[in-house]
Amino acid sequence: MAPPILSLALPSETGRVLSIQSHTVQGYVGNKSAIFPLQLLGYDVDPINSVQFSNHTGYPSFKGQVLNGEQLWELIEGLEANDLLYYTHLLTGYIGSVSFLNTVLDVVSKLRSINPELTYVCDPVLGDEGKLYVPQELVTVYRDRVVPIASMLTPNQFEAELLTGLGIQSEEDGREACNLLHAVGPSKVVITSINVDGNLLLIGSYLKEKGHPPKQFKIAIPKIQAYFTGTGDLMTALLLGWSNKHPDNLEKAAELAVSSLQALLQRTLNDYKSAGHDPKSSSLEIRLIQSQDDIRSPEIKFKAEIYN
């Protein structure tokens, strides 16, 4: 008789996460950016790599393989055949094709048929600062089919605009975008960065009960004059990790996530400067391993302000 799968027989208090994201051999983006922080916070994490590249695509060149929808489903079937498909959370990030995204929708249905309480945390990676990273038809699939089944959504400003059709020029617009997304599906929405009058804000919203107004808050975020890779993937993982530990306190989860991320970014910046590199000259690889204490036990330096 095969020994029990201990992550199923003796599950961690936090949960078991299936994370479907990209993978790079070198550097920290996608699953490489999300798995380690979640493990530090006590989660069992099973990764499916939607791509396997030598390095992220911001380098002059990259090589590797792309997983298609059929291959994704094969992995799911393999897990199911051995009764390994019980998860408390599903996490998805960058997805490059409609066919793969359609298979992810099938995965959500399959996982919820086994655990109806599954929390689906979706980072709808579509683009940034007015520029699409993905084919236009993906926007429609996210808006019409993914958003309605997500438990938590973590778009940036541009993505929230694409998903709601609302131009976000102010804090009020950001809050209204959260309301529009709640109306379609997710009870938790975190717009991870909104640029209002030159200031960066995170706006979060938690709809505890339909028919009641959501609890909404903002966190002011410092602007750092550098571009980092993997930060969105890390932020969503941290929000999953902390919001599960503080299920009715999204603002506390966001404070912890933002404080971790900012400490990590500052360390990354300082280390590049120490190495004699101008941080403004290229995209920077984050110092994830060196920041593990800030991930596990962040000092809360960024406080949420609750909207009345």
C-alpha positions as CSV (number, residue, x, y, z in Angstrom):
1,M,0.0,0.0,0.0
2,A,1.4,3.4,-1.0
3,P,2.2,5.7,1.9
4,P,-0.2,8.7,2.5
5,I,0.5,12.0,0.9
6,L,1.3,14.0,4.0
7,S,0.3,17.4,2.6
8,L,-3.1,15.8,2.2
9,A,-3.3,13.6,5.3
10,L,-1.7,16.3,7.6
11,P,-2.4,19.5,5.7
12,S,-0.7,22.7,6.8
13,E,-2.9,25.1,8.8
14,T,-2.6,27.6,5.9
15,G,-3.4,25.5,2.9
16,R,-2.4,23.8,-0.3
17,V,-1.9,26.0,-3.4
18,L,-1.8,25.1,-7.0
19,S,0.1,27.8,-8.8
20,I,-0.1,28.0,-12.6
21,Q,2.4,30.6,-13.8
22,S,5.5,31.1,-15.9
23,H,9.0,29.8,-14.8
24,T,12.5,31.0,-15.6
25,V,15.6,29.1,-14.9
26,Q,17.4,32.2,-13.8
27,G,15.8,35.1,-12.0
28,Y,12.5,35.6,-10.2
29,V,9.3,36.0,-12.1
30,G,6.1,34.0,-12.2
31,N,6.2,30.9,-10.1
32,K,9.9,31.6,-9.1
33,S,8.6,34.8,-7.5
34,A,5.5,33.3,-5.9
35,I,6.4,29.8,-4.6
36,F,9.2,30.7,-2.1
37,P,7.2,33.5,-0.3
38,L,4.2,31.3,0.0
39,Q,6.3,28.4,1.4
40,L,7.9,30.8,3.9
41,L,4.3,31.8,5.0
42,G,3.6,28.1,5.6
43,Y,1.8,26.9,2.4
44,D,2.3,23.7,0.5
45,V,2.7,25.0,-3.1
46,D,2.5,22.8,-6.2
47,P,3.6,24.6,-9.3
48,I,2.6,24.1,-12.9
49,N,4.9,26.1,-15.2
50,S,3.0,27.6,-18.1
51,V,6.3,28.4,-19.8
52,Q,9.9,27.3,-19.0
53,F,12.3,30.0,-20.2
54,S,16.0,30.4,-19.7
55,N,15.4,33.9,-18.3
56,H,12.7,36.6,-18.5
57,T,11.8,38.2,-21.8
58,G,13.3,41.5,-20.8
59,Y,16.8,40.2,-21.6
60,P,18.2,40.5,-25.2
61,S,17.3,36.9,-25.9
62,F,15.6,33.9,-24.2
63,K,15.0,30.2,-25.0
64,G,12.6,27.7,-23.8
65,Q,9.2,25.9,-24.0
66,V,5.6,26.9,-23.8
67,L,3.0,24.6,-22.2
68,N,-0.3,24.4,-24.2
69,G,-3.8,23.8,-22.9
70,E,-3.7,20.1,-23.7
71,Q,-0.5,19.5,-21.8
72,L,-1.9,21.4,-18.8
73,W,-4.9,19.2,-18.8
74,E,-2.7,16.1,-19.0
75,L,-1.0,17.2,-15.7
76,I,-4.4,17.7,-14.1
77,E,-5.5,14.2,-15.2
78,G,-2.3,12.7,-13.8
79,L,-3.0,14.3,-10.4
80,E,-6.6,13.3,-10.5
81,A,-5.8,9.7,-11.3
82,N,-3.8,9.5,-8.0
83,D,-6.3,11.4,-5.9
84,L,-3.9,14.4,-5.6
85,L,-6.2,17.1,-6.8
86,Y,-7.4,18.6,-3.5
87,Y,-6.3,22.2,-3.2
88,T,-7.5,25.0,-0.9
89,H,-6.2,27.7,-3.3
90,L,-5.5,28.2,-7.0
91,L,-3.2,31.0,-8.1
92,T,-2.8,32.2,-11.7
93,G,-0.7,34.9,-13.2
94,Y,0.5,35.6,-16.8
95,I,-1.3,33.5,-19.4
96,G,-0.4,34.1,-23.0
97,S,-3.2,32.4,-25.1
98,V,-6.9,32.0,-25.1
99,S,-6.7,28.2,-25.4
100,F,-4.5,28.0,-22.3
101,L,-6.9,30.3,-20.4
102,N,-9.9,28.2,-21.4
103,T,-8.2,25.2,-20.0
104,V,-7.5,27.1,-16.8
105,L,-11.2,27.7,-16.5
106,D,-11.7,23.9,-16.8
107,V,-9.1,23.5,-14.1
108,V,-11.1,25.8,-11.8
109,S,-14.3,23.8,-12.4
110,K,-12.5,20.5,-11.7
111,L,-10.9,21.8,-8.5
112,R,-14.2,23.2,-7.2
113,S,-15.9,19.8,-7.9
114,I,-13.4,18.3,-5.4
115,N,-13.3,21.3,-3.0
116,P,-16.2,23.7,-3.4
117,E,-14.5,26.1,-1.0
118,L,-11.5,26.6,-3.3
119,T,-10.2,30.1,-3.2
120,Y,-9.2,31.3,-6.7
121,V,-6.7,34.2,-6.6
122,C,-6.3,35.7,-10.1
123,D,-3.7,38.2,-11.2
124,P,-5.3,39.2,-14.6
125,V,-2.0,40.0,-16.3
126,L,-3.1,42.0,-19.4
127,G,-0.7,45.0,-19.6
128,D,0.5,48.1,-17.9
129,E,0.5,51.9,-18.4
130,G,-1.7,51.7,-21.5
131,K,0.1,48.9,-23.2
132,L,-1.3,45.4,-23.8
133,Y,1.0,42.4,-23.1
134,V,-1.5,39.8,-24.5
135,P,-3.8,39.3,-27.5
136,Q,-6.9,41.5,-27.3
137,E,-9.2,38.5,-27.2
138,L,-7.8,37.5,-23.8
139,V,-9.3,40.7,-22.3
140,T,-12.8,39.5,-23.3
141,V,-12.3,36.0,-21.8
142,Y,-11.0,37.5,-18.5
143,R,-13.8,40.0,-18.3
144,D,-16.6,37.6,-19.2
145,R,-15.5,34.2,-17.9
146,V,-12.6,34.6,-15.4
147,V,-13.6,37.6,-13.3
148,P,-17.0,36.0,-12.4
149,I,-15.4,32.9,-10.9
150,A,-12.4,34.5,-9.1
151,S,-12.4,34.9,-5.3
152,M,-9.8,37.6,-5.3
153,L,-8.6,39.8,-8.2
154,T,-5.3,41.8,-8.2
155,P,-5.3,44.0,-11.3
156,N,-3.1,47.1,-11.8
157,Q,-4.8,50.4,-12.9
158,F,-4.7,49.6,-16.6
159,E,-6.0,46.1,-16.1
160,A,-8.9,47.3,-13.9
161,E,-9.8,49.8,-16.6
162,L,-9.8,47.1,-19.3
163,L,-12.0,44.8,-17.1
164,T,-14.5,47.4,-16.1
165,G,-14.5,49.8,-19.1
166,L,-14.0,52.7,-16.6
167,G,-11.2,55.2,-17.0
168,I,-9.5,55.6,-13.6
169,Q,-8.4,59.2,-13.0
170,S,-9.1,59.5,-9.2
171,E,-9.5,57.5,-6.0
172,E,-13.2,57.6,-6.4
173,D,-12.8,56.0,-9.8
174,G,-10.6,53.3,-8.3
175,R,-13.2,52.6,-5.6
176,E,-16.0,52.4,-8.3
177,A,-13.9,50.0,-10.4
178,C,-13.7,47.7,-7.3
179,N,-17.5,48.0,-7.0
180,L,-18.0,47.0,-10.6
181,L,-15.7,44.0,-10.2
182,H,-17.5,42.9,-7.0
183,A,-20.8,43.1,-8.9
184,V,-19.5,40.5,-11.4
185,G,-17.8,38.1,-9.0
186,P,-14.8,38.5,-6.6
187,S,-15.5,39.4,-3.0
188,K,-11.9,40.7,-2.7
189,V,-10.3,43.2,-5.1
190,V,-6.9,44.8,-4.7
191,I,-5.9,47.3,-7.4
192,T,-2.2,47.1,-6.7
193,S,-1.2,50.5,-8.1
194,I,-3.1,53.6,-9.2
195,N,-1.4,56.8,-10.2
196,V,-3.4,59.7,-9.0
197,D,-1.9,63.2,-9.5
198,G,1.6,61.8,-9.5
199,N,1.0,59.7,-6.3
200,L,0.9,55.9,-6.2
201,L,-1.9,54.2,-4.3
202,L,-3.1,50.7,-3.7
203,I,-6.8,50.5,-3.3
204,G,-8.4,47.5,-1.7
205,S,-12.0,46.4,-1.3
206,Y,-13.7,43.6,0.6
207,L,-17.4,42.7,0.0
208,K,-18.2,40.5,3.0
209,E,-21.9,40.3,2.1
210,K,-23.8,40.9,-1.1
211,G,-26.2,43.8,-0.7
212,H,-24.0,45.6,1.8
213,P,-21.3,48.2,0.9
214,P,-17.7,46.8,0.7
215,K,-15.0,47.9,3.2
216,Q,-12.6,49.9,1.2
217,F,-9.1,51.3,2.0
218,K,-6.0,52.8,0.4
219,I,-2.3,52.5,1.1
220,A,0.1,55.2,-0.2
221,I,3.1,53.6,-1.9
222,P,6.4,55.4,-2.4
223,K,7.6,55.8,-6.0
224,I,10.9,54.2,-6.7
225,Q,12.8,55.4,-9.7
226,A,13.6,51.9,-11.1
227,Y,11.9,49.1,-12.9
228,F,11.8,45.6,-11.3
229,T,10.6,42.3,-12.7
230,G,8.5,39.8,-10.8
231,T,7.0,42.3,-8.4
232,G,3.4,41.8,-9.5
233,D,3.7,38.0,-9.2
234,L,5.2,38.5,-5.7
235,M,2.6,40.9,-4.6
236,T,-0.3,38.6,-5.6
237,A,1.4,35.7,-3.8
238,L,1.8,37.8,-0.6
239,L,-1.8,39.0,-0.8
240,L,-3.0,35.3,-1.1
241,G,-0.7,34.3,1.8
242,W,-1.7,37.1,4.2
243,S,-5.4,37.4,3.3
244,N,-5.8,33.7,4.1
245,K,-4.2,34.3,7.5
246,H,-6.5,37.4,8.1
247,P,-9.6,36.4,6.2
248,D,-11.8,39.2,7.4
249,N,-9.1,41.9,7.4
250,L,-8.0,42.6,3.9
251,E,-6.4,45.9,4.9
252,K,-4.1,44.1,7.4
253,A,-3.1,41.6,4.7
254,A,-2.4,44.4,2.3
255,E,-0.3,46.3,4.9
256,L,1.8,43.2,5.4
257,A,2.1,42.5,1.7
258,V,3.1,46.1,0.8
259,S,5.6,46.3,3.7
260,S,7.3,43.1,2.6
261,L,7.5,44.2,-1.0
262,Q,8.8,47.7,-0.2
263,A,11.5,46.3,2.0
264,L,12.5,43.8,-0.7
265,L,12.6,46.6,-3.4
266,Q,14.7,48.8,-1.2
267,R,17.2,46.0,-0.6
268,T,17.3,45.2,-4.3
269,L,18.0,48.9,-5.1
270,N,20.8,49.1,-2.5
271,D,22.4,45.9,-3.6
272,Y,22.5,47.0,-7.3
273,K,24.0,50.3,-6.2
274,S,26.6,48.5,-4.1
275,A,27.5,46.5,-7.2
276,G,28.1,49.7,-9.0
277,H,25.1,49.4,-11.3
278,D,22.8,52.4,-12.1
279,P,19.3,51.1,-11.2
280,K,17.7,53.3,-13.8
281,S,19.6,51.8,-16.7
282,S,17.8,48.4,-16.9
283,S,15.1,46.2,-15.3
284,L,16.3,44.8,-12.0
285,E,16.0,41.2,-10.7
286,I,14.5,41.2,-7.2
287,R,16.5,40.0,-4.2
288,L,14.0,37.4,-3.1
289,I,16.1,35.0,-1.1
290,Q,18.0,37.8,0.7
291,S,14.6,39.3,1.8
292,Q,13.2,36.2,3.4
293,D,13.0,37.8,6.9
294,D,11.0,40.7,5.4
295,I,8.6,38.1,3.8
296,R,8.1,35.9,6.9
297,S,7.9,38.7,9.5
298,P,7.5,42.1,7.8
299,E,7.6,45.3,9.9
300,I,4.5,47.2,9.0
301,K,5.7,50.6,7.7
302,F,2.8,51.2,5.3
303,K,-0.6,51.7,6.9
304,A,-4.0,51.4,5.4
305,E,-6.4,54.3,5.5
306,I,-10.1,53.2,5.7
307,Y,-12.6,55.0,3.5
308,N,-15.8,56.0,5.3
